[in-house]
Amino acid sequence: MAQGKDLASIQDRAAHQHGVVCRRQLLAAGYESRHIDSLIRNERLLKLFLGVYAIGRQVTDLPSIWMAGTLRAGPGSALAGVSAAAAWRMLEPASVVQVARPHGRPFHEQGLGRHLRLHLYMRRTSFLNGDATRIGPIPILTPARVLIDLSRNLPDHDLRQAFRGAGQAGLLTPRCLDHVSTRGRSFKGHARLMELVEQWLPDTGRLRSPMESEFLLLCGRYGIPAPLTNHRVGGFEADCFWPGTRVIVELDSRTFHDDGFGFEDDRDKGNELSVHGYVVLRFTHRMITRQPEKVARILRKHLARGLERGVALSPPVEA
């Protein structure tokens, strides 16, 4: 039947799967086992994992590797763990591929042929409605479910980093946080994750740096009202601003400010805003993470004064 089919027809099949296919799909499409084996011997199909192949090239890009992992795990599987966190841009990519499915035995498998450096880990877990979705062709656990799973085994620092990353990627929507909250105490790590959820301040704007995320967590922890982030005030973009006050917080990060131009621009911005009656507070990452009580105390005092006098002193705020 499919004996005469060549690599071009297989490429059509793989085009929407980041260039990878599995034997199960090829057999279902009418390819015979001996024809598939011949393409493997001629290295027109390169083995990735057992029964999963790349089309004529060694795979190095992450979407192809993630797709291959879910194909190996079979129908009903989804990218999970740190791999799913990387795909959602919560964490940096890891050297392993983690996949979950609701049935079958757990297993660990090393990549094949030219892909020996790859390691696939499949675990068995139950999926509830709304736990899985897709990024393109790749089945993947939702951001909420990924955070729930990460809270089970990640150290506090890494879980916090993943939560911050989800905020930076715009994933901590009310729906996502509600999904986490409504799972009750049914999972290990619930208390740690809920502490982060309760500290988070929604509807503050899209975050651009880990430092902004850390600062918002500090505000939530100490009961400080949510600021607007990256908001234009008096002709400048303020890192954090509280409408109705004259208080602005600038977050001093080496990544974004540690050069001559950034240093001068920041000082010019602060001077101009002070002329218009604003109080510009500057906090470093070290202050936010190692002296949070001091930062919160200083900020509360200025916000209280700003609320008393802010309307009279503050010039119009730009939208």
C-alpha positions in Angstrom: 0.0 0.0 0.0 2.4 2.7 1.2 5.5 0.9 -0.1 6.1 3.6 -2.7 5.7 6.5 -0.4 8.9 8.6 0.0 10.3 11.1 2.5 8.4 14.0 1.0 5.0 12.5 2.0 6.3 11.8 5.5 7.5 15.4 5.7 3.9 16.5 4.9 2.8 14.4 7.9 5.4 15.9 10.2 5.1 19.5 9.0 2.7 20.4 11.8 4.6 18.5 14.5 7.9 20.4 14.5 9.5 17.9 12.1 9.0 14.7 14.2 6.7 11.7 13.7 6.0 8.5 15.5 5.8 4.9 14.2 2.2 4.6 15.3 1.2 7.6 13.1 3.0 6.3 10.1 1.4 2.8 10.4 -2.0 4.4 10.8 -1.3 6.5 7.6 -0.6 3.3 5.6 3.1 3.0 5.8 4.5 -0.6 6.1 6.9 -1.5 8.8 9.6 -2.6 6.3 9.4 0.7 4.5 9.8 2.6 7.8 12.7 0.4 8.7 14.4 1.1 5.4 14.1 4.8 5.9 15.7 4.4 9.3 18.6 2.4 7.9 19.2 5.1 5.3 19.0 7.8 8.0 16.2 9.5 6.3 14.4 9.0 9.6 16.6 9.5 12.7 15.6 7.8 15.9 14.8 10.2 18.8 13.1 7.9 21.3 11.6 4.4 20.9 9.2 4.7 17.9 9.7 8.4 17.4 11.8 9.9 14.6 13.1 13.2 13.3 12.9 13.8 9.5 16.4 13.7 8.1 18.1 15.8 10.6 19.4 15.8 14.2 16.9 17.5 16.5 18.3 20.3 18.7 15.4 22.8 19.0 13.2 22.5 22.1 9.8 22.4 20.5 10.8 19.4 18.4 12.2 17.6 21.5 9.1 18.4 23.6 6.9 17.2 20.8 8.9 14.0 20.5 8.5 13.3 24.3 4.8 13.6 24.1 4.6 11.3 21.0 6.7 8.7 22.8 4.5 8.8 25.9 1.4 8.3 23.7 -2.1 9.5 23.4 -3.4 11.4 26.4 0.1 12.6 27.5 1.1 16.2 28.1 4.4 18.0 28.6 4.8 18.5 32.3 7.1 19.6 35.2 10.1 21.8 34.4 9.7 21.1 30.7 6.2 22.6 30.7 7.5 25.5 32.9 10.1 26.2 30.2 7.6 26.0 27.4 5.4 28.5 29.3 8.5 30.7 29.9 8.3 30.3 33.7 11.8 28.8 34.0 14.9 28.3 31.9 14.9 25.1 29.8 16.2 22.0 31.6 18.3 19.2 30.1 15.5 16.6 30.6 12.0 16.2 29.0 9.2 15.6 31.5 5.9 14.2 30.4 2.8 13.1 32.3 -0.1 10.8 31.3 -3.1 9.4 33.2 -2.3 5.8 32.5 0.6 3.4 31.9 3.8 2.8 33.9 6.3 5.5 34.7 9.6 5.2 32.8 12.9 6.9 32.0 14.4 6.6 28.6 17.6 7.9 27.0 17.5 9.3 23.5 18.6 7.1 20.6 21.2 7.4 17.9 22.4 11.0 17.5 20.2 12.0 20.4 21.9 10.2 23.3 22.1 13.3 25.3 18.3 13.5 25.7 16.5 12.1 28.7 12.8 11.5 28.8 10.9 11.0 32.1 7.3 9.9 32.0 5.2 9.8 35.1 1.6 8.7 35.7 -0.8 11.3 37.2 -4.5 12.1 37.1 -5.8 14.9 35.0 -8.8 17.0 35.9 -10.9 19.0 33.4 -8.9 22.1 32.4 -5.5 20.6 33.4 -4.2 20.2 29.8 -4.1 22.4 26.7 -1.8 22.8 23.7 0.9 25.2 22.6 0.6 24.7 18.8 0.7 20.9 18.3 2.3 20.2 21.7 0.0 18.9 24.4 0.9 20.5 27.7 -0.3 21.0 31.2 -1.9 24.4 31.8 0.1 27.1 33.8 -2.1 26.5 36.9 -1.5 22.8 36.8 2.3 23.3 36.2 2.5 25.5 39.2 0.6 22.9 41.3 3.0 20.2 40.2 6.1 22.3 40.7 5.0 23.1 44.3 5.2 19.4 45.1 9.0 19.1 44.8 10.8 22.3 43.9 12.8 24.1 46.6 11.2 27.4 47.9 13.6 29.6 45.9 12.9 27.7 42.6 9.2 27.7 43.1 9.2 31.4 43.8 11.3 31.9 40.6 8.8 29.9 38.6 5.9 31.9 40.1 7.7 35.2 39.2 8.3 33.8 35.7 4.6 33.1 35.3 3.9 36.7 36.3 6.4 38.1 33.8 4.9 35.9 31.0 1.4 37.3 31.8 0.1 33.9 32.9 -1.1 34.7 36.4 -4.6 35.6 35.2 -7.6 35.5 37.6 -8.7 32.3 36.0 -5.2 30.7 36.6 -5.1 31.8 40.2 -8.7 30.7 40.8 -7.8 27.3 39.4 -4.9 27.0 41.8 -7.0 28.1 44.8 -10.0 25.9 44.1 -7.9 22.7 44.2 -8.1 22.9 47.9 -5.5 21.1 50.0 -5.4 18.1 47.7 -1.8 18.4 46.7 1.6 18.5 48.5 3.0 22.0 48.5 -0.4 23.6 48.7 0.6 25.9 51.6 3.7 27.1 49.8 1.9 27.9 46.6 -1.0 29.5 48.2 1.3 31.8 50.1 2.6 33.1 46.8 -0.9 33.4 45.4 -2.1 35.4 48.4 0.9 37.7 48.0 0.4 38.3 44.3 -1.2 41.6 43.2 -3.3 41.1 40.1 -4.2 43.8 37.5 -1.0 45.8 38.0 0.3 45.5 34.5 2.5 43.2 32.6 5.8 42.7 34.5 9.1 43.1 32.7 11.7 42.0 35.2 12.1 39.5 38.1 12.7 42.5 40.4 9.3 43.9 39.7 7.8 40.6 40.5 9.7 40.4 43.8 8.6 43.9 44.7 4.9 43.1 44.0 5.2 40.0 46.2 6.6 42.2 49.0 3.7 44.5 48.6 1.2 41.7 48.9 3.0 40.2 51.9 2.9 43.4 53.8 -0.5 44.6 52.8 0.6 47.5 50.7 -1.9 48.5 47.9 -1.1 47.4 44.4 0.8 50.0 42.3 0.6 50.5 38.6 3.7 49.2 36.9 5.6 50.7 34.0 3.2 53.6 34.0 3.8 57.1 32.4 3.9 59.9 35.0 5.0 63.5 34.3 6.5 62.5 30.9 8.5 59.6 32.3 7.8 55.9 32.7 7.7 55.0 36.4 8.5 51.5 37.6 5.7 51.6 40.3 3.2 54.4 40.9 0.2 54.7 43.3 -2.6 56.9 41.7 -3.9 59.5 44.2 -0.4 59.9 45.8 2.8 61.5 44.8 4.8 58.3 45.5 6.9 56.6 42.8 9.2 53.6 43.4 12.1 53.0 41.1 13.7 49.5 41.2 17.5 49.7 40.7 18.6 46.6 38.8 22.1 46.1 37.4 20.6 44.4 34.4 18.7 47.4 33.2 20.4 50.4 34.8 24.1 49.5 35.3 25.6 51.6 32.4 26.5 55.2 31.9 23.4 56.1 30.0 21.0 54.3 32.3 22.5 55.9 35.4 22.2 59.4 34.0 18.7 58.8 32.6 17.5 57.5 36.0 18.9 60.5 37.9 17.4 62.9 35.3 14.0 61.3 35.7 14.1 61.4 39.4 15.1 65.1 39.5 12.4 66.1 37.0 9.7 64.2 39.0 10.8 65.7 42.3 10.3 69.2 40.7 6.7 68.3 40.1 6.3 67.3 43.8 6.7 63.5 43.5 8.7 61.5 46.1 10.9 59.0 44.2 12.0 56.1 46.3 14.8 53.8 45.0 15.1 50.2 46.2 17.7 47.6 45.1 17.2 43.9 44.7 19.2 43.3 47.9 17.0 45.7 49.9 13.8 44.0 48.6 14.9 40.5 49.3 17.0 40.9 52.5 15.4 43.9 54.2 11.7 43.6 53.2 10.3 44.9 56.5 12.4 48.0 56.2 11.3 48.6 52.6 7.7 48.1 53.6 8.0 50.5 56.6 9.5 53.3 54.5 7.0 52.8 51.7 4.0 52.8 54.1 5.1 56.1 55.6 5.4 57.8 52.3 2.2 56.4 50.9 0.3 57.7 54.0 1.8 61.2 53.5 1.1 60.9 49.8 -2.6 60.1 50.3 -2.9 63.0 52.6 -1.4 65.5 50.2 -1.1 63.7 46.8 -4.1 65.1 45.0 -3.0 68.7 45.6 0.6 68.2 44.7 0.6 65.7 41.9 0.5 67.0 38.3 -1.8 65.1 35.8 -0.9 61.5 35.3 -0.5 60.2 31.8 -2.5 57.1 30.8 
